[in-house]
Amino acid sequence: MKIRFTTMAVLLGVGAVACASVPVPTDQLAAAQANVARAQQMGAADNSDAAYHLRLAQQQLDEGQKLIADEENLEAQYILRRAAADGELAMAIASYGTASTEADQARLRLQTLRTRQNNNNVVDGDRATQGN
């Protein structure tokens, strides 16, 4: 019984030291902050799918900052990695949405130009037959 208690105390002590020895995850914090900011700048809030991931990233960023304040650096590290990944996903979705919209607009312009060209060909053909 005494050995178990001693073993448990040692394991708890080692665990506490291990958790306390994890440095503040400044790299993960910076990456998460940067990705959230970039996603916002790219208009992620205007796309429902991107906005969802942006909200997740912001919530995880907030949680990570609280964990750092509570000196729970290991947990903060994992949460901030997720925040950075969700921020990156929000950027990708926002970028795809923008590219898709631009492609749709280009297709519409092309269709308009083709219609005009076809109309001009018909008018020119009518003029040619009228001249004969």
C-alpha positions as CSV (number, residue, x, y, z in Angstrom):
1,M,0.0,0.0,0.0
2,K,2.8,2.4,0.9
3,I,4.6,1.5,-2.4
4,R,1.5,2.4,-4.4
5,F,1.1,5.7,-2.7
6,T,4.7,6.5,-3.2
7,T,4.5,5.5,-6.9
8,M,1.4,7.6,-7.4
9,A,3.0,10.6,-5.7
10,V,6.1,10.3,-7.9
11,L,4.0,9.9,-11.1
12,L,1.8,12.9,-10.2
13,G,4.9,14.9,-9.4
14,V,6.6,14.0,-12.7
15,G,3.3,14.8,-14.6
16,A,3.1,18.2,-12.9
17,V,6.7,19.0,-13.8
18,A,6.2,17.8,-17.4
19,C,3.1,20.0,-17.9
20,A,4.8,23.0,-16.2
21,S,7.9,22.6,-18.4
22,V,6.0,23.0,-21.7
23,P,6.9,26.5,-23.0
24,V,4.3,29.0,-24.1
25,P,3.3,28.0,-27.6
26,T,4.1,31.4,-29.2
27,D,4.6,30.0,-32.7
28,Q,1.2,28.3,-32.7
29,L,-0.4,31.4,-31.2
30,A,1.1,33.6,-34.0
31,A,0.1,31.2,-36.7
32,A,-3.5,31.0,-35.4
33,Q,-3.7,34.8,-35.1
34,A,-2.3,35.3,-38.6
35,N,-4.6,32.7,-40.3
36,V,-7.7,34.2,-38.6
37,A,-6.7,37.7,-39.6
38,R,-6.0,36.6,-43.2
39,A,-9.3,34.7,-43.5
40,Q,-11.1,37.8,-42.3
41,Q,-9.3,39.9,-44.9
42,M,-10.2,37.4,-47.6
43,G,-13.9,37.8,-46.9
44,A,-14.4,34.4,-45.2
45,A,-17.3,35.9,-43.2
46,D,-19.2,36.4,-46.5
47,N,-19.2,32.7,-47.4
48,S,-21.3,30.5,-45.1
49,D,-18.8,27.5,-45.2
50,A,-15.8,29.7,-44.7
51,A,-17.5,31.7,-42.0
52,Y,-18.2,28.4,-40.1
53,H,-14.5,27.6,-40.0
54,L,-13.5,31.2,-39.3
55,R,-15.8,31.1,-36.2
56,L,-14.2,27.8,-35.1
57,A,-10.8,29.2,-35.5
58,Q,-11.7,32.4,-33.5
59,Q,-13.2,30.3,-30.7
60,Q,-10.2,28.0,-30.6
61,L,-7.9,31.0,-30.6
62,D,-9.7,32.5,-27.7
63,E,-9.6,29.2,-25.8
64,G,-5.9,28.8,-26.5
65,Q,-5.2,32.3,-25.1
66,K,-7.1,31.4,-22.0
67,L,-5.2,28.2,-21.6
68,I,-1.9,30.1,-21.9
69,A,-3.1,32.5,-19.2
70,D,-3.9,29.5,-17.0
71,E,-0.4,28.1,-17.8
72,E,-1.9,25.1,-19.6
73,N,0.6,25.3,-22.4
74,L,0.4,21.8,-23.7
75,E,-3.4,22.0,-24.2
76,A,-3.0,25.5,-25.6
77,Q,-0.5,24.2,-28.2
78,Y,-3.0,21.6,-29.5
79,I,-6.0,24.0,-29.5
80,L,-3.9,26.7,-31.3
81,R,-2.9,24.2,-33.9
82,R,-6.5,23.5,-34.6
83,A,-7.3,27.2,-34.7
84,A,-4.5,27.7,-37.3
85,A,-5.8,24.8,-39.4
86,D,-9.4,26.1,-39.3
87,G,-8.2,29.5,-40.2
88,E,-6.3,28.1,-43.1
89,L,-9.4,26.1,-44.2
90,A,-11.5,29.3,-44.0
91,M,-9.0,31.0,-46.3
92,A,-9.1,28.2,-48.8
93,I,-12.8,28.1,-48.9
94,A,-13.1,31.9,-49.2
95,S,-10.5,31.8,-52.0
96,Y,-12.3,29.1,-53.8
97,G,-15.6,31.0,-53.5
98,T,-14.0,34.1,-55.0
99,A,-12.4,32.2,-57.8
100,S,-15.6,30.4,-58.6
101,T,-17.5,33.7,-58.7
102,E,-14.9,35.2,-60.9
103,A,-15.1,32.2,-63.2
104,D,-18.9,32.5,-63.4
105,Q,-18.6,36.2,-64.3
106,A,-16.0,35.4,-67.0
107,R,-18.3,32.7,-68.5
108,L,-21.2,35.2,-68.5
109,R,-19.0,37.9,-70.3
110,L,-17.9,35.3,-72.8
111,Q,-21.5,34.2,-73.5
112,T,-22.5,37.9,-73.9
113,L,-19.7,38.4,-76.4
114,R,-20.6,35.3,-78.3
115,T,-24.2,36.4,-78.5
116,R,-23.2,39.8,-79.7
117,Q,-20.9,38.3,-82.3
118,N,-23.6,36.0,-83.5
119,N,-26.1,38.9,-83.7
120,N,-23.5,40.9,-85.7
121,N,-23.0,38.0,-88.1
122,V,-26.7,37.8,-88.7
123,V,-27.0,41.6,-89.3
124,D,-24.0,41.5,-91.7
125,G,-25.5,38.5,-93.5
126,D,-28.8,40.4,-93.9
127,R,-27.0,43.4,-95.3
128,A,-25.1,41.2,-97.8
129,T,-28.4,39.7,-99.1
130,Q,-30.1,43.0,-99.3
131,G,-27.3,44.4,-101.4
132,N,-27.7,41.8,-104.1
